[in-house]
Amino acid sequence: MDLLKLINKELRAEILNKEIIITMLAFGLSIIVIISFTSNLSKQIIEAYAPGLFWLMMLFVTVLGVHRSYAYEKEFNAIDLILTTPIDRGLIFIAKSLSGFIFITLMQILIIFPYFIFLSIDINIDFFPLILSTLLINLALMFVSNLISGISMRARISEILFPVILFPLISPLIIAATNITNSIINQAPYIEWQVWIYLLISILIVFGLSGYALFDFILEE
Amino acid sequence: MFYENKKNLYLLIVAIILFAFNSLNIFYGTPMVPDQHWAQKIFYLHVPSAWVGFLSYFIAMISGFLFLSTKKEKWDITGTACAEIGTLFMSLVLITGPIWATPIWGKPWIWEPRLTTTLILFLTYVGYFMMRAFGGNIERVKKTSAVIAIIAFLNVPIIFYSVQFWSPELQSHPQVEMNQQPTGILIPFMISLFVFSFIFFVMLSYRKYVISINKNLTNNV
């Protein structure tokens, strides 16, 4: 119940302000335009790099969105108010991750068509595994970024510390995400890329459990 | 003073003698490997540096756990000292690896899984030190640093396997077959491993002393 209340709080704050999704979307579109301008390459090369570019864009968008989500808490001292309630602090991490998962998934739904159109990508995709794997990757992205954002939230230069700590730690996930998406687009047999799914599940377990267990220490005064 | 304690002074003298003996032994007491010549000798420094680096980061993780659970200052001091020494040795790994790789692989960097794991860990610890330096509230920084040390080490197998699967065609370091090496190579290698470990513990005790003195000074100002 506490978890649902916390998720509800995050969603209601976003419905009122619409800051996170609009920021993520505007930033994502800007990146697509920049990628289009800087990659005046052949269609084949663009299609080969499309999954990597997509997840790179998602990484930058995540940094912006998750940082904004924690900046709210900092600006209004909301996190201190939540900490006065008898709520398991690990649930705050789960709620932040799940609400972030909803935001990034919504953003991807809105941005995927401009991405394909601006970069002139024309590929036949098996949608079911692509959607399923993307959802899992989004969740992992949110577990890792929320844990690091929680760590850097109250630091003096949080906006710099967050990406500096996040990028090295999240690199295995970006490698896995790129390879999974690439394999699905190229219609490779599952046996060839199942190892990346195992790696993705390991990241979900390690960072999900670490975040849940360590958030208590991260937030305590 | 640290070296007024006779035990510490003797340990330092023994460490200096061992280091000098080890260096001479590597240059004059080890056989020349036909296809690698002098380049191979760097492995007597490279592998022990990597061992000490990973050992330091492992102890930093354990200290992180112990600090979070007991809140005892000594674990924060041990964790900081290990992070510093580990980063020093990881820097040596990142310098000696490309020096060895240039004549052997033809280029200094080929995203070999162990070196890449070292690089990512090194970058994570750059974030750790930035958090220490610019994090703000000292008590909070201690906790967040402990959390970074924990997740940085938990991420090691994930980074290693992700890079290995990402570039399976790359060669592995020769230390995989170290136990199958002739005794002329194996014994000096084991001696070097022991000497580096000994130097690590001498450095650790000195660094812990310096950090605790600094903390006392900061607290008294």
Interface residues (C-beta under 8 A of the other chain):
Chain A: L147 I151 S152 R154 A155 R156 I157 I160 L161 V164 I165 F167 P168 L169 S171 P172 I175 A176 N179 V195 W196 L199 S202 I203 V206 F207 S210 L214 F217 I218 E220 E221
Chain B: L68 I120 L121 L123 T124 V126 G127 Y128 M130 M131 F134 G135 G136 N137 E139 R140 V141 K143 T144 A146 V147 I148 I150 I151 A152 L154 N155 I158 I159 Y161 S162 V163 F165 W166
